[in-house]
Structures are given as C-alpha cells and as structure tokens.
C-alpha cells in the first residue's frame, strides 16, 4: 500500500523499492509484480514492465489490467503481433471494453493486416453504432489502402457524428495534402492542432501547407513549435534551416543544419546546404570541406563544383578553382555533344538505399516518406496517475523534509526557530528543512533514507531519555515522510505528542501526512471525512500554540481549498501573506481560490505576484486563462 501511495504521487523509483520488498517477502502474489510494472511503464522501461507483467500473468492469468498493460508495453516496443495476442486475451476477459477493441485494431493496421482490421471495425460499428472513433479508424484503413473515395465517405460519417474527432480531421488533412489542396489542408490541420496540440507532426504538416500558400511567417512558427515539442525532430530542423536560409538568417540556419548532421552525419543535402551557409558567412574553409564531401559522392554535381570553385578563388587558391571550373566546362561540353557521364551501378544502389537523395533538390522542403495519422492508443494507464493534475493545480503544503526548499528559480532554506532548535538537538547528520516541493527520490537516495530509518530505530530501542527520544522520533518520522510511508510517520508523530502534547512540529507534520494519505485513500474510494476533521484539529491546535507561523496558516488554507471552502481558504492565505509577504505559493493558491470563487481580476493579480516571486507556472496558468 505504501508503494501504491508513492506510485500515486508519481515517485516511481521509490515505489519500485517498496514493491521490491513486497516481492521479496511474498513472491507468489501477483499485485507487487503488476504495480512494479506500472511504475516501470511510467519510467519508460517498457522491457522491464513487460517482464514484470509476464511474472504477474504466471501468478494470476485472469487479471484484465495485466494483459492490457503488457499490450501497451509491447506496442511501445513495436511488437504488434505480441500486443494483439494480449488484446485477444483482454477482450475475452472484457468483451464490452471498446478501448481494447480499438487498440487491437490499431495494432493490426500497424502490422498491415487491413482485412482483419476491417472485420474488427465492422464488428465494433455493429455493436457500438455511435462510437465515432471506429468510423474514423475505418476511414484511415481505406486511406492506407489508397482508397480515398471510401475514406472520404467514412470521414464524413465520423464528423457528422462527432465534429471534435481529432483523428478524423487528421485523416482528412492527409487526403488534402496528398491532393495538394493546401488551403483545405491548413484549415483541417488547424482543427487537429486545436484538439490535439501536443503532436509535432501536425505542426510540420501544417507548415508544408502554409509554405504552399506563401504564409512563410506561419510556417516558421509551426516549425518552431514542432521543435519545442520534439527537440530531436529531423524534418522540423531541416525545413526550418531551409526557411532561415531563404530569408537570410544564415547563422541560425547553420545551427539547424548542425543539429540535423548530429542526427544524420552523412546526409549530403544537409551538408551541401550548410556549405552554402558557411560560404555566405565567410567560413570558406568550412564551406570547401562540406562541398568536397558532397562532390566525393556526386562527382558530376555542377552546382557543388561551382560553389567550391568560388570559395577557392576567394581564398586565392587559383589552381584548385581552375580545376573545378574546367570540370564544369568539360561536363557542359560533353552534354552539348551528347556524351552524358553515367553513375556506376554501385552509386545507383547507394542512392536507392536513401529516401529521396537527389542533390539537385538540395533547396527543396523535405516531407516524410509516408504521412500517417498519429494515433493515441486508448489506455487506463496513460495519464492515470497524472489525471489528478489539472491545468490550474494548487501548490502543495509546507512540510518537514531532509531536502531544502527549491522552486526552480529560487533555492534557499526556509528559516524557522523550532526547526533550527530540533537540528541543534540532533547534533550531526542530515539537517531537517521546510519545503513544499520535495524532489523525486533516486534509487540511491531511497536506500540512504531506508538506512537512516534503520539506524534511528536501533538508537531508539534502549533509549531512556525522553527528550532524546522525541528528537529521534521526529527525525524518523520525517524520514518516513520523505519515503512516503505516511502511516509509520503518523505513528511516530503521535508518540511524540503523547510525550509532548504541545509539540507544534509534530502536530504540523502529522496533519500534512494525514492530508497526503487522505488524497490517496479518497482516490481508492475510501471515506475520509473523519480523518479530515483530525487534520483540521491538528492545524487549529498548532496555530493556537504558534499564531505567527505563516506556514501553518498556509497549510490550513490548503486544507480548506481541498474542501472547496474558498472563503476560509482565502482568509488563511491572507494571514500567511501578512506574516510572510514573499510566500509565492500563498499568492498562487489564493489566486486560484479567488478564481474559483468567481473573482477573476483578484485571482490574476495574485498569480502575477506569485510568478514575480519565482513560481513561473503561474504565468502558464494566466496564459491558459487568456486563451479561454
């Protein structure tokens, strides 16, 4: 359960440590193998996740989620045959699950088994007559079979049923691009991007359409966006380099072609274009190096010889320039009298191995060999953990940790005299800090804190001094919090409060741990109303004991925020800000509370202030609101 809690809070490496312990203790249970596979899936260790799913299946072959997850892992590895086998079993276990049918059909399309895909889609359409995704997929299969007439007819049906189907608009744009109806393609791709803004391929395709209607500024913006989304995208860098070259932005064009050549060091078209740019910017030696590489592969490329000769002349290398010029003159004379030098058979084979390598097209925009709709597989796991996040997510509570405060812009320890006193009593060892954004643990950090808990437990066993016992229990409770073992942390803080009922730090930390447990328990369907009352009681008691603590008011404000009691939340954030005017998180959360209460102007003002204090995500929230 602790591992599942860590998984919920997206601490995947730490959750794996807990699942390892469960597997070592009871290797015959399927759940720890399955949940470890989920953690590995989120860490993009698809091979490890697939192996763990296999272990789970061997222990219990009747759990739908295991086969579904293994199918997704196999899709990520492009093992479509094996994925189909998993979906076959999944559909037997849950025949009414549309998502499973949809994914199996996509796998069949990826495998080129269009006949079987048609059969699956016909079955889906007869069973779920209003399921627009099946109609869109039917159109895409016809598109793959080059039957654009049937594809268009099915797309019309899809969009009549669901005008917000991104796959349908995407397929429609592919047809328009293939038929060179550029304005139509741009219109359809704009709809796709509105519905699915995070796919780089859509921006690259729209840039192509915009280039053909002479919207150069829009095309450049699309290539920029594609590179933001996929920094290693070859087509976006190459085509943006060409566009920059056309508008005279030579230095930045060189950067793009440098990046392309990191991805494909032998790409002769990129090498030649970079050579032209280096010549334009006065790096003649570099240009000659690039032109020579191209000419070595294509000896009859006159344009390359002409550029290299020009560079030789600019460097005063007259003999080499005259040799290149004579080669051009001789080739032109041979062409005039009907003698055309031919490429060798070996050279022809070499060119055929590459996609569209024709040096005469060095200045033409590159398109993908095959334009296909980018599919999104239906998954209970893709985004399952992240579903609890929203566009406008509140900042978390302040808590005790062994990691200092850092928000990405400002890194500094938050001073509090009670925490400093606790650290002095602890003597040597890791110092306790206050933070509201502890980092995700690495494996070595997890093991370090497990070791710290073991050593503190040994020290506590024979200890008679109550003051030292309180210190060690506090330290162990904070270590349990870092490891997201909230149950044991709460037990330690409760013991501290039995010894020292007025220990503010113990009240504070117990309330935070219980709050985090409540969020997880509520996600599992548990009733947490009684425990919420206990949280509020701890915060109230702590504030009574220390009314000048901004963090406590802020945390209680967060508690009210979760309860959607905006008025009380805003009042507590007001107290926190009055005590600490630089608490960026209080401004952020108060801004969100104002907006939820309907006061948009006050909300945006607070968000702006929180951004000014270092929480840069506040600006993205303001931007999101502006778009709305």
N, C-alpha and C positions, 0 to 999 in steps of 0.2 A: 504493500500500500504506500509506503514511503517512496518507493521507486516510481509508482504511478503518479504520485503528487509531484515529484521532480519532473516527470515527463510532461505533466500538465503545465508546469511553469517553464517549460522549454529548456530545462537544464539537462540536456540529453546525455552528456558524458557522465554526469553524476548519477542519473537514473540507471545507466548501464552498470555502474558499480553496485547499486542495490540489487539489480536483477541477477548479477553475477553471484552475489551472496545467497540469494534465494535458490538459484540453480545448484550451487554447491551443496546447500543444505537438503534440498528436495528435488533432485534432477528428474524425477518421474512426473512432476507437474508440467502441464503444457503452458500455463499462463506466463511464467517468467521468460520462457523462450520467446513467446509471442510478443510480449511487451518489449523485450530487448530488441526484437526485430523491428518494432515500430520506432524505437529510438534510433536504431541504425539507419532506418529508412529516412528519417528526418536529417540525419548527418550525411546522407547521400552515399552511405556504404551499402550499395544495393546487393553486392555479392554476399556480404556478411548477413544482411537482413534475410536474403533468400535461404541461406543455410540455416538460420535460426527458425525460419518458418518450416523448413523440412523437419527439424527436430520437433517442433510443436505438432506437426501433422502425424509424425510417427507415434506420438503420445496420445493424440486425440484427433482422429480423421473426420470429425463431424462438426468442426467449428468453421462457419462460413468466413469469418473475418480473416482467418489464417490463409485460406486459399486466395481470397481477394487481395490481401497484401502481397502474397508471393507473386500473384499475377502482375501487380503493379511493378514489383522489383524486376521481374523478367522483361516487362515492357521497357523499363529504363535501360536494360542491357540489350534491347532489340532482339530478345529471344521470344519471337512471337508465337512459334509453334508450342513451346512450353507454356506460355501465357494462356493460349487458347485451351490447353489441357486443364489448367487451373480454373478457367472460367467455365468449362464444361461441368466440373465438379460443383463450382459455386452455384451454377444455375440449377443443378439437380437439388441442391440444398435449399435454394430460394428461387423457385421458378418465376415468381412475380416481381423480381427486382429488375426494373428497366435498365438501371445503370450497368448491371453485369452483362446484359444482352448487348448494350451499346458498346461496351469495351471489347467484348469478343468480336463484334462486327468490325470495329476499327482494326483489331489485330489481323483479321482476315484480309482487310483491304491492304494493310501494310505488307502482307505476305503475297499479295497479287491474286488471291483466291476470290475473284469477283463473283463467280457463280454462287459460291456458298454464302458470300456476304448478301447477295440479293435474296437468297432463301431466308436468311435470318431477318432481314429488314421487312420482307413480306409478312413473316410471322409476327414481328413487332407491330406493324401497321394494322394488321387484322385484330391484334389483341388490344393495342392502345391507339385507337384511331385519332386521338388528339395529341399524340406525342410528336411535336414538330421536329425534334432532333432526328427522329428516324427518317422523316421526309427529306431533311437536309442531307443526311448521310446517303440516302438513295440517290439524290442528285449528284453527290460527289463521286459515287461509284460510276454513274454514267459518264461523268466528266473524265474519270480515269480511263474509261473505255472509249474516249474521244467522241461520244455521242452527245454533242452539245444541245441538240434539239430536245432530247428527252431530259437532259439535265436542266435546261431552262424551264421546262414544263413542271418538273418536280420542285424547282426553286420557287416558282410562282405559288404552288400549293403551300409550301413551307411558310412563305412570308405572308400569305393570306391568313394563315393560322397563327403565326407569331412574328410580327414585324420587328421584333427585337432579337431575332436569332442571328448571332454573330457569324456562325458557320455558313449560313445561307447567303448572307451578304458577301462573305469572303469568297464563296464559290462563284457567285455572280460576278464579282470583280475579276476573278481568274478568266472567265469567259470573255469579258470585255477587254482585258489585257491581251488575250490571245488573238482577238479580232481587231485589235488596235483602235478600239473606241475609247480614246484616252479620257475625255471629259466624263464619260459614263463611269469609267473605271475609278477615276478620282472621287466621284460622288459616292460610289459604293464603298470604297476603301475608307473614306471619311466616316461612314456609318460604322464600319467594322472597328475602327480605332476608337470611336466614341463608346462602343460596347465592350471592347477588349483592348485597353490602351497599353498593355504591357508586353506586346509581342513585336519584336524588332522587324520581323519580315513584312508586317503590314506597312510600316513606315517606308521600307525600301521599295516596296511595290508602288506605294503612292508617289514616292519621289520620281519613279520612272514615268508614271502618268503625268506628273506635273512638268517634268522636263519636256515632254512631247507637246504640252500646251504652252510652253515657254514661261512657266511660272518658276523661274530659277530660284527666287528667294524662298518660296515654299518648299522646293525640292531640297535645298540646302538645310533648311530647318528639319526636314524629315530625316535626312542622313545624320544630323547632329543627335536627334532623338534616338535613332536606332543605335548609335554608338553609346549613348548614355545607358540604354537598356542592355546592350550586348557589346561591351568594350572590345571583344575579340572578333567582331563580325567583319569578315573579309570584304564582302560586297559593299558594305557601307563605307569602309575606309577607302577602298579603291575608287569608288564613284565620287566620293566627296573630294578625294585628291584630284580627280579629273576636273570637277567643277571649280575647285580653287585654282587649278591651272588655267582654266578658261577665263577666269576673272582677274588673273594676275596676282593672286595671293600665293606666290611661289614658295615662300619659306614654310608656310603651314601645309601646303600641298606636299612638300618634301617629307614633313613629319608623317603624313598619312601613308605615303609610299614606303617610307622606312618601316612603318608598322606592318604594312602588307608583306614586305620582304622578310620580316621576322616570322610571319606565319607561313609564307611560301618563298623560301630563299631563291628558288630557281625560276620564279615567274618572270619570263622575259619581257612581257608587256609592261609590268611594273618597273622592271629595271630600266627599260628604254625611256619610260615617262620620267623616272627620277633623273636619268641622264639629261633630258631636255631641261628640267628644272634647275639642275646643278649648273648647266651651261648658262641659263638665264641669270642665275645669281652669281656668276663669275668663278665658280669652282670648276675650272676646265679640266684639271687632272682627274677629279672625281667623275666628271661627265665622260671623259675618254675611257675611264675604267668601266663604266656602265655600258657605253656604246660598244666597246670591244667585246664584252660578254655576249651581247646580242648578235654582233656580226660573226662571232665564232660559231654560233649555232645557225645563223641565217646569212651565209656569205654574199647572197645576191640582194640583200635588203638595201636598196639605193638610198632611202631616206636616212638610214643609220650611218652609211658611209659619208653622206653629205654633211651630217651634223658633226661626225668625228673629224672630218677634214677641216671644218670651220674652227673647231676647238684647237686643232694642231696649228692652224695659221695664227690664231690669237696668242698662242704660246711661242710663236716664232719657229715652230718645228716644220719648216717649209718642205723638207724632203718627204716626211710622212704624209703631209697634207696632199702633196702632188701624187703620191702613190694611190691614195684613196680616190682622188679626183680622176686619175687615169682609169681606175677600175670602173668608176661610174660611166666615164666616156666610152670605154670599151663595151660595157654591157649595153649601153644605149645604141651603139653602132650595130652590135650583134642583133639586137631586137629589130632594128630597121631593115636589116638584110635577111631576117627570118631565122636567125640562129638564137634559140632560147636555151640557156643553160638549165638543166633539169636537176631536181633534187635526187639524191641517191635513194634507193629503196629503203635503206636503213633510216634516212632522215624522214621519209614519209611515215614510216612506222612510229618513229619517235614523236612526231607531231600528232598522230592519231591517238596516242595514249593520253593526250591532254585535251581538256574541254575548250574548244574554240580558240586554239592558239594560232592566230594569224597576225603576224607583226604589222601588216598593213592596216590592221584595225586597232592600232595602239591607242588611238584617241577616242575610241567608242566606249560608251557606257556598258558595263557588264551586267548581265542578268543571270539568275540562277538557271542551271541546266533544265530543271523541271520545277515549275511553280506548283506547289501543292498547298492546300488549306492546312494551317497549323491546328491540329486537333487538341482539345483538352479532354483527357480521359476522366470519366466520372469516378470519384473516389471519396470514400468516407474518411480517408486519411489525409488527402491533400487539403491542408488548411484546417484539419480537425482541431488541432491544438490552437492554431492561430485564429480560429473563429471567435475566440473570446476577445480578441483585439478588435478595436473599432477604429475608424478614421480619426476620431477625437477621443483618444484614450487618456484618462487621468494619470497623473504621476503617482507613484506608489508611496506608501507610508515610510517615515523615517524609522530606522531600527538600529540596534547594536550589531556590529559586524567586525570581522577582522580585516575588512577592506575599507580604505578611506573613501570619502565622497569624491565622485568624478562624474561630470555630465557631458564629457566630450569636448567642452570648451574651457571649463574651469575645473581645476583639480586642487583641492585643498582640504585639510582636516577641519571638521566642524567641532568647535571647542565647546565643551560642557564640563563644569567643575566636578560633577558627580562621576562622570566617565574618567576624568583625569585622576580623581581620588581612587577609583577602582583599579586603574592601571598602576598607580603608585603602590597600592597594597599587593598587587600581583607580583611586583618585582620584575624580573627579566621575563622574556618570552614575547609572543606576539601581542601588540597593543590593540585594545578594543577601540573602535571608532564608531561614529554615527554616519550612516549613509541612507539613501533611499533608492540606490541603483546598484546593488552588489553585482559583480560580474559573474558570467557563467564560468563554472569551475572547469579546469583541465583535469585530466586523469591524475597527474602528479599532485595537484592541489587537493583533490579529493582524498588521496591516500594520506597526505600530510595532516588533514583535519581528522581523519579516522584515527591516525596515530596519536594526535593531540588528545582526543577523547579517551583513548585507552590509558594514556599516561595520567590524565586528570582523575580517571576512575580509580587507578591504583593509589594515587595520592589521597583520595577521599576515604579509602577503606578503613584505615586505622586512625583517622584524624579525630581528635577530641576537642580542639579549639573551635568554638562556634564561629568566630569572626573569620578565621581562615577557611572554614567550611563554606561560608557564604560566598567568599571570593572565588573558590574553586568551582562551586556550583554555578555561579554566574558565568564564569569562563566556559564551563562545559555546556551550559545552556546556549550560550552564543555560538559555540562550535556546532552544536546540534542544529541551530537555526541556519548557519552557513550551509550545512549539509541537508537542509530542508527536512530534517527529521523533527517535525513540529510537535508531535506527541511527547517525545522524550524531553524536548526543550521545555514544554509547558510543565512537565513533571518536575524538572529542576527548579524552575522559577516559582512553582507552587511551594516547594520545600523551602526555598529562600524566604518566602512570605510567611511561612509558619514560624520561622526563626525571627524574621524582621518584618512585621506586618506593614510598616511604613516605607519599605524599600521601593522608591519611585522607579528605579531602573527595572526591577523585576516586574512591577505592575505594567510598565510601559511595554517591555518585551513580551510578556505573556499575552497581552492584548493583541499585539501585532501578529504573533504566531497563531493565535486562535483565529484572527481575521483571515490569514492566509489559508488555514485549514478549512474555514467556512466556505471560502470561494471554491476550493476543490470539492468539498463534500456536496455543496449545492449543485455543482456540475454533474455529480453522480446521482442526483435526485434525492439527497437527504434533506430533512427538515432542520434548518439551522437557527430557527427563531430564538430558542432558549439560549444557545451559545452566543448569539448576537447581543442579548441582554447582558451576558457576562462580560463581553468586550467593553460595552459602554460603561459598565460598573467599574472596570479597571481604569479606564481613561478618566472617568469622573473623580475617582479616588486620587489618582496621580496628579491631576490638575489642582485638586484641593490642597494637596501637600506641596505642590510647586507651581503656583499660579503665574510665574514669569517664564515658563518654558514654552517657547514658540512651537517646538516640535510636537508637543503634546496636543496643543490646540489644533495644529495642522492635521495630526493623525485622527483626532476625533471628528474633524471636518470631513476627512476621507470616509470615516465610518458613516456619517450622515449622508454623504454623497452616494455611497453604495445603496443606502436605504431610500434614495431619491427624495430626501428631505432637504430641498435646496435652501430653504430659508435658514435652517440651523447650520448647514454646511457653510454658507456664506458668512454667517456670524462668527463661526470659529476661524475661518480663513482671515477675517478682519482682525481678530485678536492676534493671530500668528504674524500677520504683516505689521501690525502695530508694534509688536515686540522685536521683529526682525524684518526690516524693510528690504533686505536683499534675498529673501527666500523665494527663488524663482518658481519653485514648484507650487507654492501657495498662490501666486499670481495666476499660474496656468490653471490650477484646479478651480479657483474662484471664477476665472473667466469662463470655464466650461459650465460651472454651476449657474452663473448669470445667464448663459445662453439657453441652458435647459429650462431656466425659469422665465425665459422669453425676453430678457434684456440683452439684445444683441450688441448694442453700442458699448455698454459697460464690459461685456464679455470680450469684445475685440480689443478694447483698450488694455484689459488685463493680460490678454495673450501677447500683445505687442510688448508689454513690460517684461513678461517672462522671457520672451525672445531676446530682448535687450540684456537680460541678466544671464544669458547663456543657454537657455533651452531652445535650440534652433528649430525643434519640431513644432514649436508654436507657430512659426511662420508658415509651415506647410498646412497647418490647420486653418490659418487665416486665408491662405490661397484656396483651400478646399471650399471654404465658406463663400469666397468671392465667386468661384465657379458656379456654386449653387444659386 
